[in-house]
């Protein structure tokens, strides 16, 4: 009993310390996953606590279960709109991209380590796929909003590339142990079985569970346990059938998460805790498993392999996968950089150690070093690189928080929280008058919180900076309300720098643009031009700063472009120019000075707002 109690205390203490470091993670900009890993290493045999742990089978068991939970949670939070813009490129990355990465890295590792090509390819296969735990955690909690095409591609890729990675690792282990046991045909059969079974079981089980949930009435906290247990059944059963359990549990989560019923809101709240617990336990266990001295012995190999992976293998794989889908070079550059490695490579590296593959210990230690370098170099630079490659988008139309209240099996009201920012339009206005300007019948004030105290709202109530207002909404009006609360001077300047000074209706005709009028001499002076802009139905000008009133950069190239398309609407013109599905932040350069930028878009890919930007003023 003393042993068990000690185990309980130590295990819980490690998780507790790992989670408490989350505040340091945010302040230092270091990925939280790296703190979890560091706590495990410090508690390990060569660390402060000196806990001996070398049970690879237990670590593999915990790792597989934790990854299944993380993928289930990731699937539950993946919108089907993500598949609209990111499915095809993500699948290409998860298939050809993995093969290209493994091939290039395998050749390099074989040469660098001077080992048999089978061991070199095995090592490359282990680190060849991106990690779902790292991607979901760092992209969704990294403090930066990426454009939907990049975000969707990275998330779907990380959830879908495990089948091929596992197949390659399995094949390379077999080739190392018994070179005559594998053939091309057997590998193809295994791949088809892994993907096919994973697809079928995942989609069918997700559909069945989404139909079951509305018919089951449980205590709120029980829904997540039900989904969690069902997800583990899907994971284990798919593996027993020879399929990819990781792919199946991810797809099951996607289907369930996109079925809006009473139970899914409770599932999302609790599953978030399950996913964080899984990540903490997984990385702490992996940290306990490794010997820091062994990593230091091969750190130079880990560094060289990581640099080759970061600057050669991954960029080559991403470019060859995404260029056919007309991704911009900026998007390809960022996706190449954020090829995060995490728990999946380490979990895969455990398997050859368990099977006593010659050289497996070397592969495990190098893999661990690569993961640490990836989390340090790539995980900490996501915000900076997103701005360098210009794949981020401003967030001025999002509420501070939201919660769903279900009043029936398929009927719900969503509560949105908004904070009054300095300089916002909402200051000194009544909270109900704000909602009435947007949609008086679909929005009502639920609560007003000032200095952490609930206030009673009366006719004389006005909003002040820092107030928290909760609105109950039955429609899609959160973005409109958020702009009223968030659109301070600082936020306006940020939006202006990104989208330009003017908001253009996508339904306006090209012939109504000021450029076209200027070309036909209908606008003579700056004063007349400003007057026409203010009265035109095509324009909504929030602010015209002195630098924004000058229409500089009107040249023959711009006039020719607009003249050829004068009978099109702005939306028709832009959709005709885009080579891929548009997302918020996409840009069309009209000439050296002027651009049209997608400012808002609905779930069907229709443009709802377009920014006009003058690069000359930058």
Secondary structure, 3 states (H helix, E strand, C coil): CHHHHHHHHHHHHHHHHHHHCHHHHHHHCCCHHHHHHHHHHHHCCCCCCCCCCCCHHHHHHHHHHHHHHHHHHHHHCCCHHHHHHHHHHHHHHHHHHHHHHHHHHHHHHHHHHCCCHHHHHHHHHHCCCCCHHHHHHHHHCCCCCECHHHHHHHHHHHHHCHHHHHHHHHHHHHHHHCHHHCCHHHHHHHHHHHHHHHHHHHHHHHHHHHHHHCCCCCCHHHHHHHHHHHHHHHHHHHHHCCCCHHHHHHHHHHHHHCCCCHHHHHHHHHHHHHHHHHHHHHHHHHHHHCCHHHHHHCHHHHHHHHHHHHHHHHHHHHHHHHHHHCCCHHHHHHHHHCCCCCHHHHHHHHHHHHCCCCCHHHHHHHHHHHHHHHHHHCHHHHHHHHHHCCCECCCCCCCCEEEEEECCCCCEEEEEEEECCCCCCCCCCCHHHHHHHHHCCCEEEEEEEECCEEECCCCCCCCCCCCEEEEEECCCCHHHHHHHHHCCHHHHHHHHHHHCCEEECCCCEHHHCHHHHHHCCCCCCHHHHHHHHHHCCCEECCCCCHHHCCCCCCCHHHHHHHHHCCCCEHHHHHHHHCCCCCCCCCEEECCCCEEEEEEEECCCCCEEEEEEEEHHHC
